[in-house]
């Protein structure tokens, strides 16, 4: 009788060991699959980040911030942030009562004001303007003078028309 109890305990212990081995193997396989899925996801995300970085660099190609030759043009002025300074000066033209003087259109819903500015280099700016309903774009030539004054002159413009 004592031998049978030991035999049953041995068989029971062997079944428990077999169960633990099989379930452990299944967990390892599931973990390995999950790791492979995560590696594939990481690879996809790295490619996406790389593509996004290339797009951003491409979009920044025409930008005063990334144009060393244009920055060299302003070295003698000792400006810490030439693009910000120029953008502020252009936005100051919005502070006049009525339409912005650089915009050759009269506002239809309200006054036309400059909204967005992209400084292309040490001579040109592209700007977006709107009156809240109608909008357009400007190509502006500018000159930053030694006394830190900025002269703006309109090169070209367009007003988008609505087609309903």
C-alpha positions as CSV (number, residue, x, y, z in Angstrom):
1,X,0.0,0.0,0.0
2,X,2.8,2.3,0.9
3,X,4.4,1.6,-2.5
4,X,1.2,2.5,-4.3
5,X,1.0,5.8,-2.6
6,X,4.5,6.6,-3.6
7,X,3.7,5.5,-7.2
8,X,0.6,7.7,-7.3
9,X,2.6,10.7,-5.9
10,X,5.3,10.1,-8.4
11,X,2.8,9.9,-11.3
12,X,1.0,13.0,-10.0
13,X,4.3,14.9,-9.6
14,X,5.3,13.8,-13.1
15,X,2.0,15.1,-14.5
16,X,2.5,18.4,-12.8
17,X,6.0,18.6,-14.1
18,X,4.8,17.8,-17.6
19,X,2.0,20.4,-17.4
20,X,4.5,23.1,-16.2
21,X,6.9,22.2,-19.0
22,X,4.2,22.4,-21.7
23,X,2.7,25.6,-20.4
24,X,6.2,27.2,-19.9
25,X,7.1,26.2,-23.5
26,X,3.8,27.8,-24.8
27,X,4.5,31.0,-22.8
28,X,8.0,31.2,-24.3
29,X,6.7,30.7,-27.8
30,X,4.0,33.3,-27.2
31,X,6.6,35.7,-25.8
32,X,8.9,35.1,-28.8
33,X,6.0,35.8,-31.2
34,X,5.2,39.0,-29.3
35,X,8.8,40.1,-29.4
36,X,9.0,39.5,-33.2
37,X,5.8,41.5,-33.7
38,X,7.2,44.4,-31.6
39,X,10.4,44.3,-33.6
40,X,8.5,44.5,-36.9
41,X,6.4,47.4,-35.4
42,X,9.6,49.2,-34.3
43,X,11.1,48.7,-37.7
44,X,8.0,50.2,-39.4
45,X,8.0,53.1,-37.0
46,X,11.7,53.8,-37.5
47,X,11.1,53.9,-41.3
48,X,8.1,56.2,-40.7
49,X,10.2,58.5,-38.5
50,X,13.0,58.5,-41.1
51,X,10.6,59.4,-43.9
52,X,9.1,62.2,-41.8
53,X,12.5,63.6,-41.0
54,X,13.3,63.7,-44.7
55,X,10.0,65.4,-45.4
56,X,10.7,68.0,-42.7
57,X,14.2,68.6,-44.1
58,X,12.7,69.0,-47.6
59,X,10.2,71.5,-46.3
60,X,12.9,73.5,-44.6
61,X,15.0,73.8,-47.7
62,X,13.6,77.2,-48.5
63,X,14.0,78.7,-45.0
64,X,16.1,81.5,-43.6
65,X,16.7,79.4,-40.5
66,X,18.6,76.8,-42.4
67,X,20.3,79.0,-45.0
68,X,23.8,79.7,-43.8
69,X,24.6,82.0,-46.8
70,X,21.5,84.1,-46.0
71,X,22.5,84.2,-42.3
72,X,26.0,85.4,-43.2
73,X,24.3,88.4,-44.9
74,X,23.1,89.5,-41.4
75,X,26.2,88.7,-39.3
76,X,27.3,92.3,-39.1
77,X,24.0,93.3,-37.4
78,X,24.5,91.1,-34.3
79,X,20.9,89.9,-34.3
80,X,20.3,86.7,-32.2
81,X,17.1,85.8,-34.1
82,X,17.0,87.5,-37.5
83,X,14.0,85.5,-38.8
84,X,11.9,86.3,-35.6
85,X,12.9,89.9,-35.8
86,X,11.8,90.2,-39.4
87,X,8.6,88.3,-38.8
88,X,7.8,90.7,-35.9
89,X,8.4,93.7,-38.1
90,X,6.1,92.3,-40.8
91,X,3.4,91.5,-38.2
92,X,3.6,95.1,-36.9
93,X,2.1,96.2,-40.3
94,X,-1.1,94.5,-39.1
95,X,-1.4,96.9,-36.2
96,X,-2.5,99.8,-38.4
97,X,-6.2,100.5,-38.5
98,X,-7.9,99.0,-41.6
99,X,-6.4,96.7,-44.1
100,X,-2.7,95.8,-44.0
101,X,-0.9,98.3,-46.3
102,X,1.0,95.5,-48.1
103,X,-2.2,93.8,-49.1
104,X,-3.6,95.3,-52.3
105,X,-7.2,94.2,-51.7
106,X,-9.9,95.6,-49.5
107,X,-11.3,93.2,-46.9
108,X,-14.8,92.0,-47.7
109,X,-15.8,90.5,-44.3
110,X,-13.4,92.6,-42.2
111,X,-9.9,93.9,-42.6
112,X,-7.3,91.8,-44.4
113,X,-4.4,91.0,-42.1
114,X,-1.3,88.8,-42.5
115,X,-1.6,85.5,-40.7
116,X,1.3,83.2,-41.5
117,X,4.8,84.1,-42.6
118,X,7.6,82.0,-44.1
119,X,10.9,83.8,-44.5
120,X,12.5,82.1,-47.5
121,X,15.9,83.8,-47.4
122,X,17.6,87.2,-46.9
123,X,15.4,88.9,-49.5
124,X,12.0,87.2,-49.8
125,X,9.0,86.3,-47.7
126,X,5.9,84.4,-48.5
127,X,2.8,85.3,-46.4
128,X,-0.8,84.3,-46.0
129,X,-3.5,86.8,-45.4
130,X,-7.2,86.6,-44.6
131,X,-10.2,88.6,-43.5
132,X,-11.8,85.6,-41.8
133,X,-13.6,84.4,-44.9
134,X,-11.4,85.2,-47.9
135,X,-7.7,84.6,-48.1
136,X,-4.7,84.9,-50.3
137,X,-0.9,85.0,-50.4
138,X,1.8,87.6,-50.9
139,X,5.3,87.4,-52.1
140,X,7.2,90.2,-50.4
141,X,10.7,91.5,-50.9
142,X,12.3,92.9,-47.8
143,X,15.5,94.7,-46.9
144,X,16.9,94.7,-43.4
145,X,19.0,97.8,-43.0
146,X,22.0,98.5,-40.8
147,X,19.8,100.6,-38.4
148,X,17.6,97.5,-38.0
149,X,14.7,99.0,-39.9
150,X,13.0,96.8,-42.4
151,X,11.6,97.9,-45.8
152,X,8.9,95.7,-47.3
153,X,7.8,95.9,-50.9
154,X,5.1,93.7,-52.5
155,X,6.4,91.6,-55.4
156,X,3.3,89.6,-56.3
157,X,-0.1,88.6,-54.8
158,X,-3.1,86.5,-55.3
159,X,-6.6,86.3,-53.8
160,X,-8.3,82.9,-53.8
161,X,-11.9,82.9,-55.1
162,X,-14.6,80.8,-53.7
163,X,-16.4,78.5,-56.1
164,X,-19.7,77.3,-54.6
